[in-house]
């Protein structure tokens, strides 16, 4: 069962329930056996820069190789950013073996 944790500046506005469903759907498109995704959101009341950190944790499986990781992390990044309407720093951590970390700036204006 995958887990998703959102840690973000409280000034970001998005629909957490819709984002949780989109994350679960994205993971299950890549691995239909993954099942339900336990999701939690932690808004930060004190922060320096507007940001979102998404950490996805899944069990290691033989088919979760480099190709799987590249595909799922690309789809997760696009899916999550589609829910963010504000400019922010963005980080995505997908944890299993191997773990992958992406960090960049999200700007919905282009």
LINKAHU-V591198 format. One record per residue. RES is the residue in three letters. SS is DSSP state (~ for helix, > for strand, _ for the rest). PSI is psi in radians with two decimals (NA if undefined). NEAR is the number of other ideal C-beta (glycine too) atoms within 10 Angstrom. Layout:
res->[RES RES]
ss->[SS SS]
psi->[PSI PSI]
near->[NEAR NEAR]
This chain:
res->[UNK UNK UNK UNK UNK UNK UNK UNK UNK UNK UNK UNK UNK UNK UNK UNK UNK UNK UNK UNK UNK UNK UNK UNK UNK UNK UNK UNK UNK UNK UNK UNK UNK UNK UNK UNK UNK UNK UNK UNK UNK UNK UNK UNK UNK UNK UNK UNK UNK UNK UNK UNK UNK UNK UNK UNK UNK UNK UNK UNK UNK UNK UNK UNK UNK UNK UNK UNK UNK UNK UNK UNK UNK UNK UNK UNK UNK UNK UNK UNK UNK UNK UNK UNK UNK UNK UNK UNK UNK UNK UNK UNK UNK UNK UNK UNK UNK UNK UNK UNK UNK UNK UNK UNK UNK UNK UNK UNK UNK UNK]
ss->[_ _ > > > > > > > _ _ _ _ _ _ ~ ~ ~ ~ ~ ~ ~ ~ ~ ~ ~ ~ ~ ~ ~ _ _ _ _ _ _ _ > > > > > > > _ _ _ _ _ _ > > > > > > > _ _ _ _ _ _ _ _ ~ ~ ~ ~ ~ ~ ~ ~ ~ ~ ~ ~ ~ ~ ~ ~ ~ _ _ _ _ _ > > > > > > > > _ _ _ _ > > > > > > > _ _ _ _]
psi->[2.05 2.76 2.50 2.24 2.27 2.18 2.11 2.76 2.36 -0.18 -0.07 2.28 2.20 2.85 1.77 -0.72 -0.73 -0.68 -0.72 -0.80 -0.71 -0.68 -0.83 -0.78 -0.72 -0.80 -0.75 -0.40 -0.60 -0.52 1.56 -0.34 -0.03 -0.66 -2.78 2.60 2.08 2.19 2.48 2.59 2.34 1.64 2.43 2.14 -0.41 2.19 2.85 -0.73 2.57 2.21 2.86 2.27 2.14 2.15 2.12 2.22 2.25 2.75 2.56 2.38 2.70 -0.59 -0.06 1.25 -2.92 -0.70 -0.77 -0.82 -0.83 -0.75 -0.84 -0.68 -0.64 -0.78 -0.70 -0.75 -0.82 -0.76 -0.83 -0.81 -0.48 -0.39 -0.17 2.08 -0.01 2.68 2.39 2.86 2.47 2.33 2.45 2.15 2.12 2.00 2.09 -2.85 1.94 2.67 2.62 2.46 2.25 2.34 2.36 -2.98 2.36 2.23 1.79 -0.27 -0.21 NA]
near->[10 21 13 21 15 20 16 21 19 12 12 20 8 17 10 14 10 10 21 18 13 16 21 18 12 19 23 15 13 17 15 8 7 19 12 10 20 13 18 12 14 10 13 15 7 6 14 8 8 16 18 23 18 20 17 24 16 21 10 10 13 6 9 19 11 9 9 17 17 11 12 21 18 12 15 21 18 10 16 22 17 12 16 18 13 15 13 20 15 21 16 20 16 23 15 16 11 11 13 15 12 14 11 11 10 19 12 11 6 3]
